[in-house]
Amino acid sequence: TPCLFALSGQEKLTDNKAAIKAIKALPNAETIMLDVARHEILMESDAVRNAFFTAFYDFIKKNNIKERLKPF
């Protein structure tokens, strides 16, 4: 299963080194590092959010991920 991990460069709550070590053990994982971001990436500036969403949508396209949810 393809996985995308977004890490914050200014992280204070979690251990990026441990996260990177765990991510490297996953065969289909990709990582983006948002250097100026803190822990809550989606609560950051427009520039950080835009960088995240650009990487996210590129990842979706690259891995040909389509909506798999069915309505209830």
Backbone as numpy.savetxt, mean C-alpha at the origin, in Angstrom:
# Nx Ny Nz CAx CAy CAz Cx Cy Cz
-1.89 -14.69 -4.39 -2.73 -13.52 -4.39 -1.85 -12.29 -4.39
-2.02 -11.39 -5.34 -1.24 -10.16 -5.35 -1.61 -9.27 -4.15
-0.62 -8.70 -3.53 -0.82 -7.82 -2.37 0.00 -6.55 -2.55
-0.59 -5.44 -2.18 0.11 -4.16 -2.19 0.16 -3.63 -0.77
1.35 -3.31 -0.31 1.54 -2.75 1.01 2.06 -1.33 0.87
1.42 -0.41 1.56 1.85 0.99 1.57 2.43 1.29 2.95
3.67 1.70 2.97 4.34 2.02 4.23 4.59 3.51 4.33
4.49 4.00 5.56 4.71 5.42 5.84 6.15 5.64 6.24
6.80 6.57 5.58 8.20 6.85 5.87 8.43 7.47 7.23
7.42 8.14 7.77 7.53 8.78 9.08 6.77 7.98 10.15
6.74 6.69 9.99 5.97 5.80 10.87 6.48 5.83 12.30
5.56 5.96 13.26 5.92 5.97 14.68 5.20 4.86 15.45
4.14 4.28 14.86 3.33 3.31 15.59 3.68 1.85 15.28
4.15 1.59 14.09 4.50 0.22 13.72 5.96 0.16 13.27
6.47 -1.02 13.15 7.88 -1.22 12.81 8.00 -1.54 11.32
8.44 -0.56 10.54 8.58 -0.76 9.10 9.58 -1.87 8.76
10.64 -1.98 9.54 11.62 -3.04 9.26 10.99 -4.41 9.39
10.16 -4.60 10.41 9.48 -5.88 10.60 8.46 -6.10 9.48
7.76 -5.04 9.09 6.78 -5.16 8.01 7.47 -5.55 6.71
8.58 -4.91 6.41 9.32 -5.22 5.17 9.80 -6.67 5.18
10.28 -7.12 6.33 10.73 -8.51 6.44 9.57 -9.48 6.16
8.41 -9.20 6.72 7.24 -10.06 6.50 6.78 -10.00 5.05
6.79 -8.80 4.46 6.34 -8.63 3.08 7.25 -9.40 2.12
8.55 -9.40 2.40 9.49 -10.11 1.53 9.23 -11.61 1.49
8.55 -12.13 2.51 8.24 -13.57 2.55 7.03 -13.91 1.68
6.33 -12.91 1.19 5.15 -13.13 0.35 5.54 -13.07 -1.11
5.27 -14.10 -1.88 5.76 -14.15 -3.26 5.15 -13.14 -4.21
3.96 -12.68 -3.96 3.29 -11.76 -4.88 3.02 -10.40 -4.25
3.90 -9.99 -3.37 3.69 -8.73 -2.67 4.53 -7.60 -3.26
3.96 -6.43 -3.27 4.66 -5.22 -3.67 4.55 -4.21 -2.54
5.54 -3.35 -2.45 5.56 -2.33 -1.40 5.78 -0.97 -2.01
5.05 0.00 -1.51 5.36 1.40 -1.83 5.69 2.10 -0.52
6.69 2.94 -0.55 7.07 3.72 0.63 6.71 5.18 0.35
5.88 5.71 1.20 5.48 7.11 1.08 6.29 7.87 2.13
7.42 8.42 1.69 8.44 8.96 2.60 7.94 10.02 3.57
7.08 10.91 3.13 6.66 12.00 4.02 5.40 11.67 4.81
4.82 10.48 4.58 3.58 10.11 5.26 3.86 9.63 6.68
2.84 9.85 7.52 2.87 9.27 8.86 1.97 8.04 8.84
1.55 7.59 9.98 0.85 6.30 10.10 -0.42 6.20 9.26
-1.25 7.20 9.27 -2.56 7.13 8.61 -2.49 7.77 7.22
-2.10 6.99 6.23 -1.81 7.48 4.89 -3.00 8.22 4.27
-4.20 7.69 4.45 -5.37 8.32 3.82 -5.82 9.59 4.54
-5.21 9.91 5.66 -5.52 11.15 6.38 -4.43 12.20 6.15
-3.57 11.95 5.20 -2.45 12.83 4.92 -2.84 13.93 3.92
-1.85 14.60 3.41 -2.06 15.66 2.42 -2.57 15.07 1.11
-3.10 15.93 0.26 -3.56 15.49 -1.05 -2.44 14.82 -1.83
-1.24 15.35 -1.75 -0.11 14.78 -2.49 0.17 13.34 -2.07
0.13 13.07 -0.77 0.38 11.71 -0.27 -0.76 10.79 -0.68
-1.99 11.23 -0.49 -3.14 10.42 -0.89 -3.11 10.13 -2.39
-2.79 11.14 -3.18 -2.73 10.95 -4.63 -1.64 9.93 -5.00
-0.50 10.00 -4.34 0.57 9.04 -4.61 0.11 7.63 -4.27
-0.59 7.50 -3.13 -1.11 6.18 -2.75 -2.10 5.66 -3.78
-3.09 6.49 -4.13 -4.12 6.02 -5.05 -3.58 5.76 -6.45
-2.59 6.51 -6.88 -1.95 6.23 -8.17 -1.32 4.84 -8.13
-0.57 4.55 -7.08 0.07 3.24 -6.95 -0.99 2.14 -6.83
-2.05 2.42 -6.09 -3.13 1.43 -5.90 -3.80 1.09 -7.23
-4.19 2.11 -7.98 -4.88 1.85 -9.25 -3.94 1.22 -10.28
-2.67 1.60 -10.27 -1.70 0.94 -11.15 -1.57 -0.55 -10.80
-1.56 -0.84 -9.51 -1.48 -2.22 -9.03 -2.70 -3.02 -9.48
-3.87 -2.43 -9.36 -5.12 -3.09 -9.77 -5.07 -3.41 -11.27
-4.67 -2.43 -12.07 -4.60 -2.64 -13.52 -3.55 -3.70 -13.87
-2.36 -3.57 -13.29 -1.26 -4.48 -13.60 -1.61 -5.93 -13.29
-2.38 -6.13 -12.23 -2.73 -7.48 -11.81 -4.10 -7.93 -12.30
-4.69 -7.11 -13.17 -5.97 -7.44 -13.78 -7.02 -7.83 -12.73
-7.07 -7.05 -11.68 -8.01 -7.32 -10.60 -9.34 -6.66 -10.94
-10.38 -7.45 -10.93 -11.71 -6.95 -11.25 -12.60 -7.10 -10.03
-13.65 -6.36 -10.05 -14.59 -6.43 -8.92 -15.16 -7.84 -8.84
-15.06 -8.42 -7.67 -15.54 -9.79 -7.47 -16.70 -9.86 -6.49
-17.13 -8.72 -6.01 -18.22 -8.71 -5.05 -19.56 -8.83 -5.74
-20.42 -9.62 -5.17 -21.78 -9.75 -5.70 -22.72 -9.01 -4.75
-23.76 -8.40 -5.28 -24.72 -7.72 -4.39 -25.40 -8.73 -3.47
-25.77 -8.27 -2.32 -26.46 -9.14 -1.37 -27.85 -9.48 -1.83
